[in-house]
């Protein structure tokens, strides 16, 4: 995968509070993938801001698209590509 960002399908964004992650579908290189963005990544992006997953996801969407591409490049064969704090490095 050579792309530097994933196009997020905004209609697919789901706040999975039970698993503490925001799940979404995205497209890269003409392929559709399932992603999970761990809450700890949103907390790191938000800094000291009050935590509310969906508004934070929308506010940081451009950065999340890049993080999703990095996570996908690391592990493209997973059914669910998980974006964790390790992807912030």
C-alpha positions, 0 to 999 in steps of 0.5 A: 500500500503506497498511500499516505492516508485512508479515506474514511467513510463517515457513514460507517463511524461507530463509537464502540464504548464497550471496547473503548474504540471508534470503529470505521471503514476506510478506503486505500488503493481502491480497497475497503478496510475496517479500522478501530481507533483506540480511545487512548489515541484520541485522548493523546490527540486531545491533550487536556480537552474533555473526552467525547469520542465522536467530536474528537474523532471529527476534529482530528480526522485528518491526523486519523486518516494518516494514522490509519494508513500507517497502521494498514501498512504495518498489518494489511492482512488483519480483518480489523486494523487497530490504530493504537498509541504505537502509531503516534510515534 
